[in-house]
């Protein structure tokens, strides 16, 4: 076990157990043994006879050999009282004061345990929005980010690891511009990394230079527009200036969710039930069938031409209004889906229209109305929704949906032969139509398929008998019953089975429905089915009044007529379903059975009719009609041919809650719409990171996965595979022994059992293999290695699933549909490896090396030169090593321009700033191809890089399929000190002089103000002299309050003022800060006119700055004197140099220089990292 001095120092400072006095009480070996023993103990949960000692030894070996290192919290807390082993957590933030402060509380608990947190602030309403509960206005997400930031600062996290915050805001949030520039002041929001959540539609608008809508998340309505290209350029400008914000491509992250049945979309999660029929290129498909066959998209669906391409539009005068449908643009178009989702079980509601169209959806599903999109919960009885306005498509596949067998051997040994078709035909469509209308199917002990004909149907009987006898293989004769009807009956269970496979069900008349196979049959077959059905149970009703003659289909089954209705609508034919039911009647008529027995027919009175009127009746005549000559002639003889204009929208007559069902959805990215059961509805396919998830991470050191070959070093894939297997086992165990900070996190993490195995040491590996990072060979190697790791993790996860079971949310995952049993919903992530890469002595993550040589500051201002060990070895072997050269490399930051170093060495040992951004992104995209989640990587720019260079990287990341990107330009933060000593001509030299406040003047003048706050009276004194405002004092009344906090605020303000800070800047920082106690009492106490104590101080400063009121008040002077004397008793001596040090871009712990890589910040000197 060999660890560098730096690794030992980091372990001692941050990871090894200490006593109450801060003394280290365990060795490095004991730490790894503590971790391995604790994590291995999880095996006993699945096997009482597990050899825990052997498993622990295996874990111990891969960690102490630096082949695999888990994330920092696991090293720190495994086997100790805290027991929190996860690196990061996703917390939801609801748009309410309770929800926001719950999130702050939960974040504090997580940070206390050493974890980091990720937040999306996109749900919070915009700054200035009204708040009904208080009558006030919202302060917006950025103000609350500052509150989260302060809470993070306040938590010490056990003195071992600082958890980082990740903040995301959607690009269409109204406060996006404020968010983009929120870190322009690098002293603000220091505990957050921020990224803009970018959508595919936004990037398309960027490419076209178009405007896009800003949507208020509270109302879901537009509040403005911005030009996408200008916003994108502003993101680039801020990133160029400060390194932030990064960008995250939300749609790409969402579309790769492995558990789409869990979690809800950030705003809404609209869905429809699985039995909903969607109009597609293959006819009408059930949406659950679409999910099974086209989960990753690729299916063309019909969209109505009236649907607007955008949800909002600019009207005359420049005002923004909701887009409304183009009501004259009848017809449909085909658009391709990109994703299908199974969203689990949800409460559903049934919407019914006046004509009988029905659909079951969640309450938030949106419908297209003549006034635009409306959620179901916004619709009322009498409102109108659009239905399909043109002819759809039908399948062109003439194969029936199964392989029909024509030879059967019965139990009696007899052979039965048939001529059952394997292809559709119009005759088969006619047969199915008549069977559903005037036929029956029995699959009991006396199985049979039967057809009934009246004496007026003899021509149809003879026509169908020929076809049916042919496929049956025998000539069957019709039988005339005493009632004057004819029966054509086929007694064969194999014949029955054929029709059952086509979707005919052995049910009574009131339960009949359209056979499933018809919905996706070719056009001619669908028409044939309708002709047969209408000829059996339909008629023509001629009314002398204009437009009142109609074709009608009667049935006891409403479900059958609803199926017919959407088939007709896909043919461009509207229809109406009418309830013609009456009271039950007995003895309606007398009939004689086949045995000669007389019986009376009783009626339950249930009857429905489907009617076709006007223009649709004419289309029915031309495109469908009857196979009955008499009925067809009656239809043709209708005299009136002038029609009212048809309206393809329907009034709602009913919305009812009907319970819960499994629901589904699609993404169609062009119009974001689909036609379901004939009704035009919206669709949405976003799937966010699930709230309350945690990430359990670890990284394999690729530099250890090599072996000596004939021609030098080569990859050892056998060893890599072994370490992958051990690592997956280790990380799965972590989930079970972890002590989670919140019960919600415990539940969600164990539900999906996500793990994230990544890599580090990739740059070191390339050095050993002699491959430049900035080469296609390196890119292909990265893709190959990560592909190997991803495949091996999946195989190991499947192996664990066999012995331990699948993850509990498996039923809602894509793996269930694929028939793959997995233990973990995800297995790979490339996370920041800042500190653990120091422990492993490896380069960070998938990053290039930041520096070949650098200077580390140690105690007593000593400097220690550190050189990459393999470079040092090569330099000595090649004869160009010297201490002076190594110091020069540290000074230069690169070896690219050093003549003493051979060209082949310079080609291989490239560092981050030798590599143009193109190769950074190419490498990130290569790894991303085989990573379940995201790749944390920083594209490092030299100080001379332009904004155009940054923009090129962002665009390239989008084009190459990355899920996000972070950039950093050296020196871009005003007081950033570089890790190497290289200086740039366009930068002012950085001074080490500490600013000290001027002496407090012996004589001042000022004013004292009494202000009512939530915890009583606050007395604020503001003093000034000839140089301006110089000090602030505060005192609280008898009611108590927070005197220490107010005193601390006053002291810091006084120091800042006498140090020359602009008073207006101080006022801006103080005003607007809110206190929950003050706000709560302000609602009922009119005397409270401030938001908090800091807000009161800021306003007092502002009044003094604007007036410089001169007062003579002995009481004030006495009070000031008393407060000063009280303060002196326990005043803390604050070193000004400590204050200034915190304002630099240096390490917050040791003050040394920092590097930016892996999407994070890392101090090489002490091991501090924001990300672990």
C-alpha positions, -999 to 999 in steps of 0.1 A, spaced: 0 0 0 18 31 -13 3 65 -9 19 98 -18 27 123 10 -1 145 -4 -26 116 -2 -15 109 34 -20 145 43 -54 147 27 -65 115 45 -52 127 78 -69 161 75 -103 149 61 -109 112 64 -92 95 93 -112 93 126 -102 119 152 -109 122 189 -127 151 206 -94 171 206 -89 167 168 -62 141 172 -60 113 145 -69 80 161 -68 56 131 -43 47 105 -49 47 67 -50 9 68 -75 10 96 -97 35 77 -99 12 47 -105 -18 69 -133 1 87 -149 8 53 -145 -26 38 -158 -44 69 -188 -22 72 -198 -24 35 -192 -61 33 -216 -67 62 -245 -60 38 -240 -95 22 -255 -110 53 -288 -94 44 -290 -118 14 -270 -148 26 -267 -159 62 -237 -180 53 -219 -152 34 -181 -152 39 -180 -115 50 -143 -117 59 -133 -128 24 -156 -102 8 -142 -75 31 -106 -85 21 -115 -82 -15 -129 -47 -10 -99 -38 11 -74 -49 -16 -90 -29 -45 -91 3 -23 -56 0 -8 -41 -8 -42 -59 24 -54 -77 5 -82 -111 16 -69 -121 44 -45 -157 51 -34 -170 87 -30 -157 107 0 -186 103 24 -182 65 22 -146 68 33 -154 93 60 -185 78 75 -187 40 69 -186 22 102 -189 54 122 -219 69 140 -229 93 112 -231 65 87 -241 87 57 -223 73 26 -238 91 -4 -222 120 -22 -251 140 -35 -289 143 -33 -317 157 -54 -342 178 -33 -375 192 -47 -384 229 -40 -421 236 -40 -435 271 -47 -446 279 -12 -428 293 18 -433 260 36 -419 240 7 -389 263 3 -379 262 40 -385 225 41 -360 222 13 -335 244 33 -340 223 64 -334 191 44 -304 206 27 -289 215 60 -294 180 73 -277 166 42 -248 191 44 -243 182 80 -239 146 70 -213 155 44 -235 153 13 -241 178 -16 -274 188 -29 -289 195 -63 -319 219 -67 -341 230 -96 -355 265 -88 -377 264 -118 -409 259 -99 -405 291 -79 -426 319 -93 -409 349 -108 -397 380 -90 -425 405 -85 -453 379 -89 -482 384 -66 -486 361 -35 -523 357 -27 -517 343 8 -499 375 20 -509 401 -5 -472 407 -11 -449 400 -40 -426 370 -47 -389 377 -43 -380 352 -70 -357 322 -72 -324 341 -71 -332 356 -37 -339 322 -23 -307 308 -38 -290 333 -15 -309 320 14 -298 284 5 -263 296 1 -262 312 35 -277 280 51 -249 260 35 -223 284 48 -236 280 83 -234 242 84 -200 229 94 -207 194 82 -188 177 109 -155 193 99 -147 168 72 -163 177 39 -182 206 26 -212 196 4 -217 216 -28 -249 229 -42 -260 226 -78 -286 251 -89 -306 249 -121 -331 272 -137 -350 265 -169 -342 288 -198 -378 298 -201 -382 310 -165 -390 348 -164 -360 354 -141 -335 336 -164 -314 368 -171 -310 375 -134 -300 339 -129 -275 339 -157 -257 369 -142 -262 359 -105 -225 349 -101 -211 379 -119 -201 391 -85 -178 362 -75 -184 368 -38 -221 360 -42 -237 326 -40 -203 310 -34 -217 277 -23 -235 270 -56 -225 258 -90 -252 270 -114 -264 258 -148 -291 268 -172 -315 241 -181 -317 243 -219 -343 226 -241 -341 213 -276 -367 239 -287 -346 267 -273 -315 255 -292 -336 253 -324 -347 289 -318 -310 298 -312 -301 284 -346 -329 303 -363 -325 335 -343 -361 334 -331 -378 346 -300 -391 322 -274 -416 325 -246 -409 331 -209 -434 311 -189 -445 319 -153 -442 286 -135 -470 294 -112 -496 302 -138 -481 284 -168 -488 315 -189 -465 337 -208 -451 369 -193 -427 379 -220 -404 369 -248 -367 369 -253 -346 364 -284 -330 329 -280 -298 339 -297 -292 369 -275 -299 348 -243 -275 322 -255 -248 348 -262 -254 362 -227 -249 327 -212 -216 325 -232 -205 360 -220 -211 352 -184 -194 318 -187 -164 335 -204 -163 361 -176 -168 339 -145 -169 303 -156 -206 301 -149 -233 293 -157 -228 259 -173 -255 244 -195 -276 213 -191 -296 198 -220 -327 189 -201 -344 169 -229 -314 146 -233 -313 139 -195 -350 133 -194 -352 111 -224 -327 86 -209 -346 79 -177 -345 42 -169 -376 44 -146 -401 65 -165 -429 51 -143 -416 70 -113 -415 107 -106 -434 136 -120 -426 163 -145 -416 195 -128 -448 214 -138 -473 187 -149 -473 151 -159 -503 146 -183 -512 111 -193 -539 89 -209 -550 54 -201 -535 24 -218 -566 15 -238 -566 49 -256 -564 47 -294 -539 70 -311 -541 78 -348 -509 67 -364 -493 58 -397 -505 22 -391 -541 31 -382 -553 33 -347 -529 19 -321 -534 15 -283 -510 38 -265 -498 9 -243 -490 -10 -274 -470 20 -287 -451 21 -255 -442 -16 -258 -431 -12 -295 -419 24 -299 -406 33 -265 -377 52 -280 -398 69 -306 -397 65 -344 -435 61 -349 -453 86 -371 -485 98 -355 -513 120 -369 -515 155 -357 -544 179 -365 -535 207 -388 -554 232 -367 -529 228 -338 -507 260 -335 -469 253 -337 -463 274 -306 -483 278 -274 -481 316 -275 -479 343 -301 -475 380 -305 -507 399 -314 -511 433 -329 -495 460 -307 -468 436 -295 -488 420 -267 -484 383 -260 -515 361 -262 -521 324 -262 -520 308 -296 -554 296 -308 -560 269 -334 -563 276 -371 -600 265 -373 -601 266 -411 -570 244 -416 -588 210 -415 -568 178 -421 -540 159 -404 -502 156 -409 -477 130 -398 -451 137 -372 -426 114 -357 -425 105 -319 -393 107 -300 -403 89 -268 -431 69 -252 -436 67 -214 -452 45 -189 -461 69 -160 -475 44 -135 -509 44 -119 -526 78 -114 -561 91 -108 -580 94 -140 -611 112 -152 -634 104 -181 -644 132 -204 -675 126 -226 -686 148 -255 -722 154 -268 -716 131 -298 -703 104 -275 -665 107 -280 -648 96 -247 -613 97 -233 -597 89 -199 -569 112 -188 -552 126 -157 -567 159 -144 -537 179 -158 -539 166 -194 -544 194 -219 -570 195 -246 -571 217 -277 -601 240 -275 -611 268 -299 -595 292 -274 -562 272 -271 -548 245 -248 -566 239 -216 -560 214 -188 -588 191 -180 -592 207 -145 -598 241 -163 -626 227 -185 -663 228 -177 -695 213 -190 -704 231 -222 -668 239 -231 -657 227 -265 -627 204 -275 -614 197 -310 -617 164 -327 -598 150 -357 -607 171 -387 -595 149 -416 -589 114 -429 -561 96 -412 -539 67 -423 -543 29 -422 -519 1 -423 -504 -11 -456 -495 -45 -441 -518 -72 -454 -505 -99 -431 -530 -108 -404 -515 -104 -369 -507 -141 -363 -497 -172 -383 -528 -193 -390 -524 -231 -390 -545 -252 -413 -539 -286 -400 -549 -298 -365 -549 -332 -349 -577 -336 -323 -577 -355 -291 -595 -383 -309 -566 -386 -333 -585 -372 -363 -569 -346 -386 -588 -314 -393 -579 -293 -423 -588 -257 -431 -580 -230 -456 -576 -202 -430 -561 -171 -446 -528 -155 -435 -536 -124 -455 -563 -98 -450 -590 -95 -476 -621 -73 -480 -642 -105 -477 -626 -113 -444 -635 -77 -433 -671 -83 -444 -672 -115 -425 -660 -100 -393 -684 -71 -396 -714 -94 -400 -702 -117 -372 -700 -88 -348 -734 -75 -360 -756 -105 -365 -734 -134 -353 -721 -151 -322 -690 -169 -310 -691 -197 -283 -660 -213 -268 -677 -235 -243 -681 -273 -245 -700 -268 -278 -678 -243 -296 -692 -227 -327 -691 -196 -349 -726 -186 -361 -741 -161 -385 -778 -150 -387 -796 -137 -418 -831 -125 -424 -851 -134 -455 -841 -99 -469 -804 -108 -466 -802 -139 -488 -779 -122 -513 -754 -115 -485 -759 -150 -470 -749 -166 -504 -719 -142 -508 -705 -147 -473 -713 -184 -472 -690 -190 -502 -661 -172 -485 -667 -187 -451 -671 -223 -464 -639 -219 -484 -618 -209 -454 -636 -235 -432 -627 -262 -458 -663 -277 -459 -696 -268 -474 -720 -259 -446 -757 -253 -454 -778 -226 -438 -807 -237 -416 -840 -219 -416 -855 -214 -382 -892 -212 -374 -890 -175 -369 -880 -171 -406 -844 -164 -400 -814 -184 -414 -785 -197 -393 -751 -205 -407 -732 -224 -380 -697 -238 -379 -689 -262 -351 -651 -263 -346 -630 -251 -317 -601 -244 -342 -624 -222 -363 -635 -204 -331 -599 -199 -321 -591 -183 -355 -617 -156 -349 -608 -152 -313 -572 -144 -324 -586 -117 -347 -602 -101 -316 -638 -115 -317 -649 -122 -281 -674 -148 -270 -697 -123 -253 -733 -113 -252 -747 -85 -274 -742 -57 -248 -705 -66 -244 -695 -67 -281 -667 -45 -294 -647 -39 -325 -621 -67 -330 -587 -55 -320 -571 -65 -353 -594 -42 -373 -579 -10 -358 -546 -17 -376 -560 -35 -407 -555 -21 -442 -580 6 -454 -600 -18 -476 -604 -43 -447 -616 -16 -423 -641 -4 -449 -652 -40 -454 -657 -45 -417 -679 -14 -415 -699 -24 -446 -706 -58 -431 -715 -44 -397 -737 -16 -410 -754 -41 -434 -762 -64 -405 -773 -39 -379 -776 -6 -397 -803 11 -417 -811 44 -435 -837 68 -421 -850 92 -447 -866 123 -433 -881 149 -458 -866 177 -437 -833 191 -451 -802 174 -437 -822 151 -415 -818 119 -434 -791 97 -419 -774 64 -418 -777 46 -385 -761 16 -367 -779 2 -337 -765 -20 -309 -769 -29 -273 -731 -23 -268 -721 14 -264 -684 3 -265 -689 -13 -299 -704 20 -313 -675 40 -297 -650 18 -315 -669 23 -348 -671 60 -341 -633 65 -340 -628 42 -370 -652 64 -390 -635 96 -378 -602 82 -391 -620 79 -424 -631 116 -422 -666 107 -411 -682 123 -381 -709 105 -362 -732 108 -331 -740 82 -305 -775 84 -291 -789 66 -261 -823 51 -273 -828 30 -242 -863 24 -228 -878 8 -197 -874 -30 -196 -903 -49 -212 -914 -85 -209 -930 -107 -236 -921 -83 -263 -927 -111 -289 -931 -149 -292 -906 -172 -309 -901 -209 -314 -868 -226 -305 -850 -252 -326 -867 -279 -304 -902 -265 -312 -905 -249 -278 -924 -215 -277 -908 -187 -258 -913 -150 -252 -886 -125 -257 -880 -101 -229 -861 -68 -234 -840 -49 -209 -846 -18 -230 -809 -10 -235 -802 3 -270 -778 28 -286 -777 42 -321 -748 57 -340 -760 83 -366 -742 98 -395 -755 131 -408 -749 158 -434 -716 159 -452 -703 129 -432 -734 109 -445 -723 118 -480 -687 107 -473 -701 75 -458 -720 68 -490 -690 74 -512 -663 57 -490 -681 30 -470 -718 22 -477 -736 -11 -474 -731 -45 -490 -769 -48 -488 -782 -36 -521 -815 -24 -506 -799 -4 -479 -773 10 -503 -800 21 -527 -819 38 -498 -788 57 -490 -782 68 -526 -819 78 -529 -816 105 -502 -827 137 -520 -810 165 -501 -774 170 -511 -767 205 -497 -750 205 -463 -742 227 -434 -705 232 -428 -693 205 -405 -677 216 -372 -648 194 -359 -652 203 -323 -674 189 -296 -692 202 -265 -683 185 -232 -713 169 -214 -695 151 -186 -662 150 -166 -661 123 -140 -635 108 -117 -634 70 -123 -605 58 -101 -569 50 -109 -553 33 -139 -519 29 -154 -513 58 -177 -490 66 -207 -478 94 -228 -457 103 -259 -434 130 -270 -440 144 -305 -416 174 -307 -432 194 -335 -467 202 -324 -466 185 -290 -500 170 -298 -517 138 -307 -552 125 -316 -565 101 -289 -599 84 -293 -605 110 -320 -599 140 -296 -570 164 -301 -549 164 -269 -515 177 -258 -486 154 -249 -455 159 -228 -426 136 -224 -403 152 -199 -389 129 -172 -368 148 -146 -344 135 -120 -365 120 -93 -368 140 -61 -351 126 -30 -327 104 -50 -291 101 -39 -260 92 -59 -238 64 -46 -205 68 -65 -171 53 -70 -144 55 -95 -119 30 -111 -83 42 -115 -76 34 -151 -39 40 -146 -39 8 -126 -56 -12 -154 -24 -17 -175 1 -45 -179 35 -47 -196 33 -61 -231 59 -68 -258 57 -32 -271 53 -15 -238 22 -9 -217 -12 -21 -228 -47 -23 -214 -54 -51 -190 -91 -57 -197 -92 -89 -176 -82 -70 -145 -105 -41 -154 -134 -65 -156 -126 -80 -122 -124 -46 -106 -157 -35 -122 -175 -66 -108 -161 -59 -73 -170 -22 -75 -206 -29 -85 -209 -54 -56 -194 -27 -33 -217 1 -44 -249 -21 -43 -239 -30 -7 -235 7 1 -272 13 -6 -282 -12 21 -258 -1 49 -262 37 43 -278 58 69 -298 83 49 -305 118 63 -342 118 53 -367 89 52 -379 101 18 -343 97 5 -341 62 21 -372 51 3 -364 65 -31 -328 54 -32 -337 18 -23 -366 19 -48 -343 25 -78 -309 13 -63 -290 36 -87 -252 34 -85 -227 54 -105 -194 37 -113 -170 60 -131 -133 65 -139 -103 85 -130 -67 83 -141 -76 84 -178 -49 111 -186 -24 89 -168 -34 59 -188 -28 78 -220 7 87 -209 15 50 -202 0 40 -236 18 68 -255 -14 83 -268 -20 121 -269 -52 132 -253 -60 154 -282 -62 126 -308 -88 105 -325 -70 74 -311 -76 87 -275 -113 94 -283 -118 59 -297 -100 44 -267 -122 63 -243 -153 51 -261 -140 15 -260 -131 15 -223 -163 31 -212 -183 8 -234 -166 -22 -218 -172 -8 -183 -209 0 -190 -215 -35 -204 -197 -52 -176 -216 -32 -149 -249 -42 -165 -238 -79 -165 -228 -78 -129 -261 -60 -120 -280 -87 -137 -260 -113 -118 -269 -96 -85 -305 -95 -95 -306 -133 -98 -295 -137 -61 -308 -105 -45 -338 -96 -66 -345 -67 -90 -348 -31 -77 -383 -24 -63 -392 1 -91 -384 -26 -117 -421 -28 -128 -419 9 -138 -386 6 -157 -376 1 -193 -359 -31 -182 -392 -48 -175 -403 -41 -211 -369 -54 -224 -372 -86 -203 -338 -78 -185 -336 -84 -148 -315 -56 -132 -305 -50 -97 -298 -13 -103 -317 12 -124 -284 29 -135 -248 17 -131 -225 43 -146 -217 80 -139 -185 100 -144 -185 122 -114 -160 148 -101 -132 129 -84 -112 159 -70 -102 146 -36 -104 108 -42 -81 112 -72 -55 128 -49 -59 98 -26 -55 74 -56 -26 95 -70 -44 97 -103 -56 124 -127 -91 135 -122 -120 117 -139 -119 119 -177 -99 151 -176 -66 158 -192 -38 165 -167 -39 201 -154 -1 204 -150 29 182 -154 47 200 -126 34 224 -99 45 239 -66 28 229 -34 29 252 -4 36 234 29 41 246 64 63 276 73 60 289 37 81 260 24 75 251 -12 75 215 -25 79 208 -62 57 180 -74 62 163 -108 40 137 -125 58 104 -115 57 88 -150 69 120 -167 97 122 -141 106 86 -149 106 91 -186 126 124 -183 153 106 -163 153 76 -187 156 100 -217 182 121 -199 165 156 -199 155 157 -162 167 185 -140 152 203 -110 156 236 -129 136 222 -158 108 209 -136 106 244 -119 104 260 -154 76 236 -164 57 247 -132 64 283 -142 52 278 -178 23 255 -171 31 235 -202 60 217 -219 48 226 -254 73 254 -259 103 240 -240 130 231 -265 150 208 -242 121 183 -242 119 159 -272 90 164 -296 75 129 -291 74 136 -254 57 169 -259 31 153 -282 21 128 -255 24 148 -223 -2 174 -231 -21 193 -204 -55 209 -203 -44 242 -218 -25 225 -247 -58 210 -259 -81 230 -280 -118 229 -269 -128 207 -298 -110 177 -282 -124 184 -248 -159 181 -261 -151 151 -284 -138 133 -254 -168 141 -233 -191 129 -260 -171 97 -264 -175 89 -227 -212 100 -227 -221 73 -252 -217 46 -226 -227 64 -194 -262 62 -179 -262 96 -163 -239 125 -171 -201 131 -175 -187 157 -152 -160 175 -172 -146 210 -175 -134 225 -207 -104 246 -197 -96 277 -218 -65 299 -217 -70 334 -206 -67 346 -242 -97 326 -253 -126 346 -268 -163 345 -262 -166 330 -297 -144 301 -285 -168 295 -256 -198 297 -279 -183 272 -302 -178 247 -273 -214 251 -262 -227 246 -297 -204 216 -303 -216 200 -270 -252 203 -282 -244 188 -316 -223 159 -303 -250 147 -279 -235 158 -245 -259 162 -216 -242 194 -204 -210 212 -203 -190 234 -179 -162 257 -190 -135 277 -172 -112 304 -186 -81 310 -167 -82 342 -147 -118 348 -156 -127 355 -120 -113 389 -111 -90 376 -83 -84 340 -95 -49 329 -88 -37 303 -113 -23 269 -103 8 274 -123 29 306 -122 23 318 -157 12 354 -160 -8 371 -187 -1 405 -202 -37 415 -203 -42 409 -165 -34 434 -138 -9 421 -113 -26 408 -82 -17 424 -50 -12 406 -17 -18 438 3 -47 435 28 -72 463 30 -74 477 65 -102 500 78 -94 535 88 -95 544 124 -128 552 140 -131 590 143 -131 604 178 -161 626 170 -191 616 149 -226 627 144 -256 606 134 -292 595 141 -310 568 160 -342 552 148 -366 528 165 -380 502 141 -406 476 149 -395 440 138 -409 406 143 -391 400 176 -397 435 191 -381 469 188 -348 474 171 -328 506 177 -305 515 148 -278 542 151 -260 553 120 -230 577 125 -210 597 99 -181 621 98 -166 643 71 -157 612 50 -192 597 50 -210 571 70 -185 553 92 -204 530 117 -237 514 126 -249 502 160 -280 482 168 -297 473 200 -328 453 207 -356 461 231 -368 440 260 -386 416 238 -353 399 230 -348 389 194 -314 381 179 -289 406 195 -258 387 186 -267 385 149 -277 422 147 -244 431 165 -224 410 141 -241 426 111 -234 461 125 -198 453 132 -192 440 97 -210 469 82 -189 494 102 -156 477 91 -167 476 55 -177 513 56 -144 524 71 -126 502 46 -140 523 18 -168 500 6 -195 519 -13 -225 524 11 -249 519 -18 -235 484 -23 -240 476 13 -276 489 12 -283 468 -19 -272 437 -1 -292 444 31 -325 456 17 -349 428 8 -335 402 32 -365 385 47 -371 371 82 -399 345 86 -408 359 121 -411 395 108 -431 385 77 -455 364 97 -463 393 121 -462 419 94 -494 404 80 -514 415 111 -492 443 126 -493 475 106 -465 490 126 -440 466 110 -429 481 78 -396 462 72 -389 426 61 -362 418 87 -335 434 109 -310 436 80 -337 451 58 -343 477 86 -306 485 88 -303 489 51 -332 513 50 -318 533 79 -285 536 61 -303 547 30 -321 574 49 -289 588 65 -271 587 32 -298 607 15 -303 633 43 -273 635 67 -296 647 94 -278 666 122 -292 658 156 -283 668 191 -295 640 214 -278 633 246 -297 601 251 -284 588 218 -248 596 227 -253 578 261 -268 548 244 -240 546 219 -215 548 247 -231 520 267 -234 498 237 -197 504 228 -186 496 263 -207 464 263 -192 454 230 -156 459 243 -161 433 270 -163 404 246 -152 419 213 -135 394 190 -103 405 173 -111 400 136 -80 399 114 -84 419 83 -62 396 64 -86 367 71 -115 388 57 -95 396 26 -84 360 21 -120 349 18 -125 373 -10 -99 357 -32 -104 329 -57 -81 307 -35 -89 276 -15 -113 286 13 -94 263 37 -57 267 31 -56 297 8 -36 280 -19 -43 281 -56 -71 260 -71 -77 242 -103 -110 237 -122 -118 203 -136 -144 176 -137 -170 204 -135 -157 213 -100 -129 230 -81 -100 212 -65 -71 224 -43 -40 203 -49 -24 216 -18 -48 205 9 -73 184 -10 -103 207 -6 -130 200 -32 -165 213 -36 -175 180 -51 -156 153 -32 
